[in-house]
Amino acid sequence: MNKSAVRKYGILLLLACGAGFIYTLPYIRETFYIPIQNAMGLTNAQMGSLNAWYAIVATPAYFLGGIVADKFSPKIMLTFSFISTGLLGLWFSMFPGYNASRIIFAIMGFTTVMTYWSSVIKAVRMLGDSDEQGRLFGLQEGLRGILNAVLVFVMAAVYASFADNIAGAAWSIRLCAVLLLVIGVLCWFLIENTNEKGQTETLKDVFVGMFKCMKIPRVWLLVGIVFTAYSIYGLMSYINTYMVTMYGMSETMAANLGGIRYLLQGVGGIVGGFLADKIHSRLKVICGAGGILALSWAAFIAIPVNTSYYMMVLLNFFLGVILVYAIRSLYFADIDDAGIDVNITGRVSGILSTFGYLPDVFMLSMAGHWIDTYAGKAGYNRVFIYATVMGVLCMVISGALLMVVRKDKKK
């Protein structure tokens, strides 16, 4: 491997580390809920409010981040994102109280989305040409999952090494924060400063260009792919509860499924990326994976609720995880398949994220309502039906975009 390739994949590894680590802090309550709550004397409503403040800022930040990514170099944006988020993590590790924590989480909505998300997508795309997009995004997604799993295990070990749970949580948070500071410094020295067309545009030009991108039909087909795949990804969290409730899985095993998901993310992301480059089409892989995903979720409806089918349900879940991460690794890589100019990658990815991640707004509440309202398997079946429909739509939309691209090439 020559020096250029070593540098390319070294930067990709760095970006995967950053992607795996940066979202640990805004979602830290999932790991250290009780210690954080006890340290600051917060109610459950206040704990929920911290993430609400994050979401309030993050939701519009996806759209604005697309503009920022096309105006400023990824080197500047990523360095700022990692260092600022790391500093916010160090502040939060002091457990400064509810009001200060609300400010911290709101600012993290800015530093982990507006200045980071579209910029990292653009940075990965710029590492290689069209023939490499699948493996680059696949490796980034796969390594992100593996490295995230390693970080979670290390933070858990740090936490367990303290007799005082609050102190253990504080030092675990500080470890993550310091790692982000180190990644930020490395980004500054390793990522090249770009001088693209987008850099010479005024903010007004980029902002107007954002709305011009929204007039491109294939952009909305890309949105449809992200929306449907992300819907399935979000609903996978209910399989743990389903298996505990219906098949007698222990809560300990259900908790371990989270770590297994991260490892399977590595499998799905890497295999999906390399397969896409092998057959020279990210859209074909997404189309096929979407169809198999639909069958996988339909199988949850068909498999009887009986402990003798426990392993069948578990293996079906593992298959679904691999497939959904294969799609996740590619649904920004297929911006290239759609023939989108690299100079507008930031604004297009901003549009895809803004509208593609809309299931966050309604889907989990809707699924929770179904499970609460319809007893037993009936409630979960509605979740499975919704996911099956999303899988079919993902297959249809990616197939439609593939036909559009082929037609353009013939012209």
C-alpha positions, 0 to 999 in steps of 0.5 A: 500500500503506497503512502497516499493510500495509507494517508487516505485510510488513516484519515478514514479511521480517524473520521470513523473514531470521531463518528463513533465517539462524538454522539456518545456525549449527547446520548450519555444518559442512556449509559449513566442515567441514574448516576447523572440523575443522582449527581444533580438531583434531577427528576425524570422529566428534567432528565428527558428535558436535557435531550429535548433541548438537544433535539430542539437545536439539532433538528433545524441544524441538519438543514443549516449544516448542509449550507455550512459544509459547502461554505467552509472546509471540512478540516475547519468544521470537524476540528471545531466540532470535536474540540468544542464537543470535548470541552462541553463534555468536560464541563458536563462531567462536573455535573453543573446542575440542571440549568447549565446542563440544558445549555450544554446539551443545546450547544451540543445540538449545534456542535454535533450536527450543524458543524459536524454531520454534513461536513463529515459526509463531505470529508468521506466523499472527498477521500476517493473517486466514484469507484471507491464511494461504497467501500469508503462509506461502508468502512466508515460506518463499519469501523464506527460501530466497532470503535463505538462498541470498544469505547462503551466497553472501556467507559463501562470498565472505568465506571466499574473501577470506582466505588462511588458511582457518581465519580465513576460516571464523571471520569467515564465522561471525561475519558470520552471528552479527552478522546474527542479533543485528541481527535480534533487536534489530529483532524487539524493536522491530517485533513487537508484544507480544501479550496473548492468552488463552494468556498468562493460562494457567498453565504447567500449563494450557498443558501439559495443553492440549498433551495435549488437542490430541493428542486432536483427530483432525484434528491427527493428519491434520495430522501425517500431512501433515507426516510424508509431505511432510517424508519426500520433502523429506529424500530429495531430497538423494539426487538429487545423488548419484544423478545423479553416480553414474548420469548422470555429472553433475560434482561441481561441478554437483551442489554447485551444485544446492544453491544452485539448490534455495534459489532454487526454494524461493522459487518453490515457496513463493511460488507455492504460497502465492498459489495457495492463497489464490486458490482459498481452500484450502491443503489442495487445493494440498497434495493436488494437489502430493502427487499430482504429487510421487508421479508425479514420483518414480515417473518416476525409476524409469521413466527409463532410466539413460542419459546421453541422459536427463540433462536429463529427470532434472534437469528432473524434479528441479526440478519435484519441488523446486518442488512439495515447497516449495509443500507445505512453505510450507503445511503449517503454514498449513493449521492454519487450514484445519483450524479450529484456534484461533489461541490454541493454534497454538503447541502444535499446531505443536509436536505437528506438528513433534515427530511430523512430523519423525520421519523424521529419526530413521530415514529417512536411515539406512534409505535409506543402507542400501538404497543400500549393500546394493543395487548400482546403480539397484536401491538408489535405486529403493527410495528412489524407491518410498518417496518415491512412497508418501509422495506418495500418502499426502500426497495421501490424508491432505490429501484426508481432512482436506479432507473432514472440514473440509467436513463440519464446515462443513455441520453 
